[in-house]
Amino acid sequence: VNTWIIKNENQLHVFLDSGFNTISGFDSALDLDVETFITGSMYHIDGLVYDGKIKLCWPSKYINTCSDFQKSTHLGSYTLHPKNELTKRLQKFTVDVIEALGGPSCFPFHAEVWHTPDDQLVFCEIASRTGGAWVRNVIFHLFNILQDKTFAQWQIQQEISNPELGDDWDIRMPSLGILAGWLFIYPQIGILKQIPDTCSLPCVVLSQKFGQVGDVFKSRENCVDAVFAVVFTGKTEQIMVQNADTILQWFNQNTVYQPLQ
């Protein structure tokens, strides 16, 4: 939302000379945030602070990036294996950020961090909210924790319904026996003529159809503009990547679009 990728100096000058409004409709009176491009893989780390303690903190690796929705066919992520050496590094990195920033005694969080080719972790951002798309569904499937519900119960001083929060995340979480991930599949340009209602592949634990037969797609509106979504599982990160490919292949074989005239 309100994000533009500028690839070279000429594009920058065109953008600036337009006064923002001509090209983008952007209000130049607003504050601007400029970020440089970081080469590397993007990870997100999701969790929950409760009673002043970090009860959940688990990293996932993105499949594609949020900014590529116009040219990618899908967006997703999958949780890292406990034995992946990046798991503990990303957890510690996120804990350090939270401890430095502080906050209330209860809040969900969603952080994003790059891992560069020279093995550096580069901070992107952190928000006091649950992850978007179907990140929260993955968290619930793996850890039986509803971040939003827990935060809401804390706000109204209602008894918390998650007994798991009594455990320490750094003791309990490494026993994770399965990985989980999500996929948002984007629409193709055209008229949707056929789309499956659900996905019955063995690795899929949750699926939902958003697109309807007859829907007309002329463009993609944003990074969560999906026609179909799944939560899927696997025992290793390699299997998770393979399962994602299998799901995408299955969906393409069972979905039909009519080109626009």
WOMOJO-V583314 format. One record per run of one state. SS is the DSSP state (2 for helix, 1 for strand, 0 for the rest). FROM is the first residue (numbers start at 1). TO is the last residue. Records with the same first field share a line. If there is no record, write none. Layout:
SS->FROM-TO, FROM-TO
This chain:
0->1-8, 18-20, 25-40, 51-52, 64-65, 69-73, 80-84, 102-106, 116-120, 128-134, 144-146, 156-162, 167-168, 176-178, 187-189, 195-203, 210-215, 218-225, 235-236, 254-255, 259-261
2->9-17, 21-24, 66-68, 85-101, 135-143, 147-155, 163-166, 169-175, 237-253
1->41-50, 53-63, 74-79, 107-115, 121-127, 179-186, 190-194, 204-209, 216-217, 226-234, 256-258
